[in-house]
Amino acid sequence: MSVQKRFIAGAVCPRCGEMDSVRMYRDEEREHRECVKCGFSDSLRLDGRPDPEQIETRVSGDRSDKAPAAVADDNPQPIRIMDPGTLRRDH
């Protein structure tokens, strides 16, 4: 089965602003639109339901109730900062 893509008369691309460059087509689940000038594309579900939300992972999830990623060091060591003017250069 081939998909019929049709231009939308008077439609303006939301990305590049070109008029009459947006075409649309449908598949079994979604209605798609795309711009032939800049490549913009998006789609909507035909049943009107929103797209599923992003799956919560350890990277994307809320970490406010989790343990901190870094553990505090119980034995801190002092840092000695050297003046760059006092360094010797051995060549």
N, C-alpha and C positions, 0 to 999 in steps of 0.2 A: 504494500500500500504506500503510495507516494504522498507526501505532505504538500498541501497547497499553501504557499506563502503569498500573502497579499499585502500590498502597500496600503497604508492608512492615509487617505487624502487629508492634507492640511495638518497632519501630526508633526510636532516639533520634537526632535531628539532632546532628551533632558541633559545629555552630556555636551554635545557639540552645538546644539541650537539650530541645526539644519532642518529646514522644512521639507516634507515629502520624501524623506529618506528612511522612514521607519516602516517596517513591514511586520506582520503578525502571522502566527500559525498556531494550530492546536494539536495536541496529541491526546492520548486517553485521559490524562490526569491534569494537564496544565495548558494555559494559554501563554504563549511566548511572544515577545516583541524584541526586535533587534534593529539597529541602525546599520545601513549598508555603507555609510561614510566613515564612522569612527569605530564601529564594532561593539558599541554599547548593547547589552542585552539584559533582560530580566523576565520574570515569569510570575504568574499567579495561578493558584489552584482553582480548578473549575467548580469545586464544591463550596468555595468560599471560606473554608477553614484556614486558619493561619498555618504557616509552616511550623514544623516541630522546632522547639527551642534547642539551642546547642546543648549537647550532652555535657553534664558537669564532670570535669576531670580534676586531677590535682593541680593542673596548670590554670584552668579556666574558673575553677570554683572559688567560693568565698573562703578565705583562709583566716577569718577573724577568730574562729573558735578552735583552730588547730594550734599545735605547738609551733613555736618559732622555728624557722628553717635553720638558723645558726645557733649553736650552743655557746653560752658564755664561757670564756677561758678562766679557770680558777687560779691560774698561776701567770698573771700578766708580767711581761718583761718590758723594761724601759727601752726606748728607742733613742739612739744617739744620732743627732743630726749634725753633719759636718759642714763647715763653712767651705764653699768651693774655692775660695781664695787661698786656703791653707793646704790644699792638696798638692803633692809633688807629682810631677810627670816624669816618669823614667822611660826614655826612648832608647 
